[in-house]
Amino acid sequence: MEWLVIIICIVILIISALLYIYVPSFRDVIVIVIGVIISILLLFGLYKLFKKMNNEYEIDTTNRINTQNNFITRLLN
C-alpha cells in the first residue's frame, strides 16, 4: 500500500513536470497539482495512523479477553 501511494505521487509529479515544460498554460495549475499531492500524502498518513491505532486497540481487547478467560479458568479449577 505504501509503495502504491509513493508511485502514484511520483507519476503525478512526472506528468506535471512534463506538462509544465511543454504546455505553457499549465504553469498556473502546478500549484494545484502540488496541493493534490500533499493532500494525498496527508490522507495516507492519517489512514496509516488510524490503522495503527485500530490494531493496537484490537490487541489490547484481545489481551483483556485472554486475561478474563484465564481468570475464569483459574476460578473453575
C-alpha distances in whole Angstrom, upper triangle without the diagonal:
4,5,5,7,9,10,11,13,14,15,17,19,20,21,23,24,26,27,29,31,32,32,34,34,30,31,31,28,26,26,24,21,21,21,18,16,17,16,13,12,14,13,9,12,14,11,10,14,15,12,14,17,17,16,19,21,21,22,25,26,26,28,30,31,31,34,36,36,37,40,41,41,44,46,46,47
4,5,5,6,9,10,11,12,14,16,17,19,20,21,23,25,26,27,29,31,31,33,33,29,29,30,27,24,24,23,20,19,19,17,14,15,15,12,10,13,12,8,10,13,11,9,13,15,13,14,17,18,17,20,22,22,23,25,27,27,29,31,32,33,35,37,37,38,41,42,43,45,47,48,49
4,5,5,6,8,10,10,12,14,15,16,18,20,21,22,24,25,27,28,29,31,31,28,28,29,26,24,24,23,20,19,20,18,15,16,17,13,12,15,15,11,13,16,14,13,16,18,17,17,21,21,21,23,26,25,26,29,30,30,32,35,35,36,38,40,40,41,44,45,46,47,50,51,51
4,5,5,6,9,10,10,12,14,15,16,18,20,21,22,24,26,27,27,30,30,26,27,28,24,22,23,21,18,18,19,16,13,15,15,12,11,15,14,11,13,16,14,13,17,18,17,18,22,22,21,24,26,26,27,30,31,31,33,35,36,37,39,41,41,43,45,46,47,49,51,51,52
4,5,5,6,9,10,11,12,14,15,16,18,20,21,22,24,26,26,28,28,24,24,25,21,19,20,18,15,15,15,12,10,11,12,8,8,11,10,8,10,13,12,12,15,17,16,17,20,21,21,23,25,26,27,29,31,31,33,35,36,37,39,41,41,43,45,46,47,49,51,52,53
4,5,5,6,9,10,11,12,14,15,16,18,20,21,23,24,25,27,27,23,23,24,21,19,19,18,15,14,15,13,10,12,13,10,9,12,13,10,12,15,14,14,17,19,18,19,22,23,23,25,28,28,29,31,33,33,35,37,38,39,41,43,44,45,47,48,49,51,53,54,55
4,5,5,6,9,10,10,12,14,15,16,18,20,21,22,23,26,26,22,23,24,21,19,20,19,15,15,17,14,11,14,15,12,12,15,15,13,15,18,17,17,20,22,21,22,25,26,26,28,30,30,31,34,35,36,37,40,41,41,43,45,46,47,49,51,51,53,55,56,57
4,5,5,6,9,10,11,12,14,15,16,18,20,21,21,24,23,20,21,22,18,16,17,16,12,13,14,11,9,12,13,9,10,14,14,12,15,17,16,17,20,21,21,22,25,26,26,29,30,31,32,34,36,36,38,40,41,42,44,46,46,48,50,51,52,54,56,57,58
4,5,5,6,9,10,10,12,14,15,16,18,20,20,22,22,18,18,19,16,14,14,14,10,10,11,9,6,9,11,8,8,12,13,11,14,16,16,17,19,21,21,22,25,26,27,29,31,31,33,35,36,37,39,41,42,43,45,47,47,49,51,52,53,55,57,58,59
4,5,5,6,9,10,10,12,14,15,16,18,19,21,22,18,18,20,17,14,16,15,12,11,14,12,9,12,14,12,12,15,16,15,16,20,19,19,22,24,24,25,28,29,29,31,33,34,35,37,39,39,41,43,44,45,47,49,50,51,53,55,55,57,59,60,61
4,5,5,6,8,10,11,12,14,15,17,17,20,20,17,18,19,16,14,16,15,12,12,15,13,10,14,15,13,14,17,18,16,19,22,21,21,24,26,26,27,30,31,31,33,35,36,37,39,41,41,43,45,46,47,49,51,51,53,55,56,57,59,61,62,63
4,6,5,6,8,10,10,12,14,15,15,18,17,14,15,16,13,11,13,12,8,9,11,9,8,11,13,11,12,16,16,16,18,20,20,21,24,25,25,27,30,30,31,33,35,36,37,39,41,41,43,45,46,47,49,51,52,53,55,57,57,60,61,62,63
4,6,5,6,9,10,10,12,14,15,17,17,13,13,15,12,10,12,12,8,8,11,10,8,11,14,12,13,16,17,17,19,21,22,22,25,27,27,28,31,32,33,35,37,37,38,41,42,43,45,47,48,49,51,53,53,55,57,58,59,61,63,64,65
4,5,5,6,9,10,11,12,14,16,17,14,14,16,14,12,14,15,11,12,15,14,12,15,17,16,16,20,21,20,22,25,25,25,28,30,30,31,34,35,35,37,39,40,41,43,45,45,47,49,50,51,53,55,56,57,59,61,61,63,65,66,67
4,5,5,6,8,10,11,11,14,14,11,13,15,12,11,14,13,10,12,15,13,12,16,17,16,17,21,21,21,23,26,25,26,29,31,31,32,35,36,36,39,40,41,42,45,46,46,48,50,51,52,54,56,57,58,60,62,62,64,66,67,68
4,5,5,6,9,10,10,12,12,8,9,11,9,7,10,10,7,9,12,11,11,14,16,15,17,19,20,21,23,25,25,26,29,30,31,32,35,36,37,39,40,41,43,45,46,47,49,51,52,53,55,57,57,59,61,62,63,65,67,68,69
4,5,5,6,9,10,11,13,10,10,12,11,8,12,13,10,11,14,14,13,16,18,18,18,21,23,23,24,27,28,28,31,33,33,34,37,38,39,40,42,43,44,47,48,49,51,53,54,55,57,58,59,61,63,64,65,67,69,70,71
4,5,5,6,8,11,12,10,11,14,13,11,15,15,13,14,17,17,16,19,21,20,21,24,26,25,27,30,30,31,33,35,35,37,39,40,41,43,45,46,47,49,50,51,53,55,56,57,59,61,62,63,65,66,67,69,71,72,73
4,5,5,5,8,9,6,8,11,10,9,13,13,11,13,16,16,16,19,20,20,22,24,25,25,28,30,30,31,34,35,36,37,40,41,41,44,45,46,48,50,51,52,54,56,57,58,60,61,62,64,66,67,68,70,72,73,74
4,6,6,7,8,6,5,9,9,7,11,12,11,12,15,16,16,18,20,20,22,24,25,26,28,30,31,32,34,36,36,38,40,41,42,44,46,47,48,50,52,53,54,56,57,59,60,62,63,64,66,68,69,71,72,74,75
4,6,7,10,9,8,12,12,11,15,16,14,16,19,19,19,21,24,24,24,27,29,29,30,33,34,34,37,39,39,40,43,44,45,47,49,49,51,53,54,55,57,59,60,61,63,65,66,67,69,70,71,73,75,76,77
4,6,9,9,10,13,13,13,17,18,16,18,21,21,21,23,25,25,26,29,30,31,33,35,35,36,39,40,41,42,45,46,46,49,50,51,52,55,56,57,59,61,62,63,65,66,67,69,71,72,73,75,77,78,79
4,6,6,8,10,11,11,15,15,14,17,19,19,20,23,24,24,26,28,29,30,32,34,35,36,38,40,40,42,44,45,46,48,50,51,52,54,55,57,58,60,61,63,64,66,67,69,71,72,73,75,76,77,79
4,5,6,9,10,11,14,15,15,17,19,20,21,23,25,26,27,29,30,31,33,35,36,37,39,41,42,43,45,46,48,50,51,52,54,56,57,58,60,62,63,64,66,67,69,70,72,73,74,76,78,79,80
4,5,7,8,10,13,13,14,16,18,18,20,22,23,24,26,28,29,30,32,34,35,36,38,39,40,42,44,45,47,49,50,51,53,54,55,57,59,60,61,63,65,66,67,69,71,72,73,75,77,78,79
4,5,5,7,10,10,10,13,15,15,16,19,20,21,22,24,25,27,28,30,31,33,34,36,37,39,40,41,43,45,46,47,49,51,52,53,55,57,58,59,61,62,64,65,67,68,69,71,73,74,76
4,5,6,8,10,10,12,14,15,16,18,20,21,22,24,25,27,28,30,31,33,34,36,37,39,40,42,43,45,46,48,49,51,52,53,55,57,58,60,61,63,64,65,67,69,70,72,73,74,76
4,6,7,8,10,11,13,14,16,17,18,20,22,23,24,26,28,29,30,32,33,35,36,38,39,41,42,44,45,47,49,50,51,53,55,56,57,59,60,62,63,65,66,68,69,71,72,74,75
4,5,5,7,9,10,11,13,15,15,17,19,20,21,23,25,26,27,29,30,32,33,35,36,38,39,41,42,44,45,47,48,50,51,53,54,56,57,59,60,62,63,64,66,68,69,70,72
4,5,5,6,9,10,11,12,14,15,17,18,20,21,23,24,26,27,29,30,32,33,35,36,38,39,41,42,44,45,47,48,50,51,53,54,56,57,58,60,62,63,64,66,68,69,70
4,5,5,6,9,10,11,12,14,15,16,18,20,21,22,24,26,27,29,30,32,33,34,36,38,39,41,42,43,45,46,48,49,51,53,54,55,57,58,60,61,63,64,66,67,69
4,5,5,6,9,10,10,12,14,15,16,18,20,21,22,24,25,27,28,30,31,33,34,36,37,39,40,42,43,45,46,48,49,51,52,54,55,57,58,59,61,63,64,65,67
4,5,5,6,9,10,11,12,14,15,17,18,20,21,23,24,26,27,29,30,31,33,35,36,37,39,41,42,43,45,47,48,49,51,53,54,55,57,58,60,62,63,64,66
4,5,5,6,9,10,11,12,14,15,16,18,20,21,23,24,26,27,29,30,32,33,35,36,38,39,41,42,44,45,47,48,50,51,53,54,56,57,58,60,62,63,64
4,5,5,6,9,10,10,12,14,15,16,18,20,21,22,24,26,27,28,30,32,33,34,36,37,39,40,42,43,45,46,48,49,51,52,54,55,57,58,60,61,63
4,5,5,6,9,10,10,12,14,15,16,18,20,21,22,24,26,27,28,30,31,33,35,36,37,39,41,42,43,45,46,48,49,51,52,54,55,57,58,60,61
4,5,5,6,9,10,11,12,14,15,17,18,20,21,23,24,26,27,29,30,32,33,35,36,37,39,41,42,43,45,47,48,49,51,53,54,55,57,58,60
4,5,5,6,9,10,10,12,14,15,16,18,20,21,23,24,26,27,29,30,32,33,35,36,38,39,41,42,43,45,47,48,49,51,52,54,56,57,58
4,5,5,6,8,10,11,12,14,15,16,18,20,21,22,24,26,27,28,30,31,33,34,36,37,39,40,42,43,45,46,48,49,51,52,54,55,57
4,6,5,6,9,10,10,12,14,15,16,18,20,21,22,24,26,27,29,30,31,33,35,36,37,39,41,42,43,45,47,48,49,51,52,54,55
4,6,5,6,9,10,11,12,14,15,16,18,20,21,23,24,26,27,29,30,31,33,35,36,37,39,41,42,43,45,47,48,49,51,52,54
4,5,5,6,9,10,10,12,14,15,16,18,20,21,23,24,26,27,29,30,32,33,35,36,37,39,41,42,43,45,46,48,50,51,53
4,5,5,6,9,10,11,12,14,15,16,18,20,21,22,24,26,27,28,30,31,33,34,36,37,39,40,42,43,45,47,48,49,51
4,5,5,6,9,10,10,12,14,15,16,18,20,21,23,24,26,27,29,30,31,33,35,36,37,39,41,42,43,45,47,48,49
4,5,5,6,9,10,11,12,14,15,17,18,20,21,23,24,26,27,29,30,32,33,35,36,38,39,41,42,44,45,47,48
4,5,5,6,8,10,10,12,14,15,16,18,20,21,22,24,26,27,29,30,31,33,35,36,37,39,40,42,43,45,47
4,5,5,6,9,10,10,12,14,15,16,18,20,21,22,24,26,27,29,30,32,33,35,36,37,39,41,42,43,45
4,6,5,6,9,10,10,12,14,15,16,18,20,21,23,24,26,27,29,30,31,33,35,36,37,39,41,42,43
4,5,5,6,9,10,11,12,14,16,17,18,20,21,23,25,26,27,29,30,32,33,35,36,38,39,41,42
4,5,5,6,9,10,10,12,14,15,16,18,20,21,22,24,26,27,28,30,31,33,34,36,37,39,41
4,5,5,6,9,10,11,12,14,15,16,18,20,21,23,24,26,27,29,30,32,33,35,36,37,39
4,5,5,6,9,10,11,12,14,15,17,18,20,21,23,24,26,27,29,30,31,33,35,36,37
4,5,5,6,9,10,11,12,14,15,17,18,20,21,23,24,26,27,29,30,32,33,35,36
4,5,5,6,9,10,10,12,14,15,16,18,20,21,22,24,26,27,28,30,32,33,35
4,5,5,6,9,10,11,12,14,15,16,18,20,21,22,24,26,27,29,30,32,33
4,5,5,6,9,10,11,12,14,15,16,18,20,21,23,24,26,27,29,30,32
4,5,5,6,9,10,11,12,14,15,17,18,20,21,23,24,26,27,29,30
4,5,5,6,9,10,11,12,14,15,16,18,20,21,22,24,26,27,28
4,5,5,6,9,10,11,12,14,15,16,18,20,21,22,24,26,27
4,5,5,6,9,10,11,12,14,15,17,18,20,21,23,24,26
4,5,5,6,9,10,11,12,14,15,17,18,20,21,23,24
4,5,5,6,9,10,10,12,14,15,16,18,20,21,22
4,5,5,6,9,10,10,12,14,15,16,18,20,21
4,5,5,6,9,10,11,12,14,15,17,18,20
4,5,5,6,9,10,11,12,14,15,16,18
4,5,5,6,9,10,10,12,14,15,16
4,5,5,6,9,10,11,12,14,15
4,5,5,6,9,10,11,12,14
4,5,5,6,9,10,11,12
4,5,5,6,9,10,11
4,5,5,6,9,10
4,5,5,6,9
4,5,5,6
4,5,5
4,6
4
